[in-house]
Amino acid sequence: MPCPHLPKTSRGILLIGLVLLTTHTGCITETGLAPPSLSAAAPPLQTAPTAHAADLYPLIEHTGTLSRTLDAKNTQTLAYRLEQVSEKQWVLRIKGVRTTHLQQADDGSILITREDEFADAVSVMYDPPLVALPAQIAMQRPIHSKSKMTVNNLKNGSPRDHGSCEYQVQLLGTRPITTESGTYDSYVVQTHRLIKLNLASASINTKTSYAPGRGWLGENIIKITQPLNLFKIKQTETLTVLNQRTPNP
């Protein structure tokens, strides 16, 4: 996002703030950062029974295509891939956009250990890892936690910033979702993140849809970034899986 009225130093700080727009997560509110809200164009949510991460997001290698829309315009069709890199480690790659490093915990929870953003050339590390999906998730039982964040240069690993990420994960309900592969009864999981770095704050709200037995179907993200408490920048991103292809055994 160009800001021609800013000096180069401020533009660099702004890029660090905008880097906090990653994949399967969103944000808690605080004074000065208003809670973002998603549009209600989708069908109404229905009450959902308790679900398990292993059913909602089975970690099975596959490839596919998805549509990506930024700020309700500029839609692209992109390739993506979920691949296993070790016994408990997986990587979700969205071509030209980002890479999300996933870990399967001993209890079955799915965790995010690292997120790489290509446009801003940064790698964000979480310690302890963020919970993307708890082993078991139920309505009216949100999960709260906090992690340390380290933002590094993606090319050479040099540090850019550090801070904290406080977050909440909750099951909102179920709703039907239609893709090129069919219509599914999807579980909608909302994640809120409140991010505080030295150079920026961010509030991110994400609603992610999962189809039991099939996995991630897409998400709707609203991000509000505030570099150095100066001004707020709002950005929306919608990802919708169009099709999935599982390799033959």
Buried (B, 14 or more C-beta within 10 A) or exposed (E): EEEEEBEEEBBEBBBBBBBBBBBBBBBBBEEEBEBBEBEEEBEEBEEBEEBBBBBBBBBBEBBBBBBBBBEEEEEEEBEBBBBBEEEEBBBBBBBEBBBBBBBBBEEBBBBBBBBBBEEBBBBBBBEEBBBBBBBBBEBEEBBEBEBEBBBBEBEEEEEBBBBEBBBBBBBBBBBEBEBEBEEBEBBBBBBBBBBBBEBBBBBBBBBBBBBBEBBBBBBBBBBBBBBEEEEBBEBBBBBBBBEBEEEEE
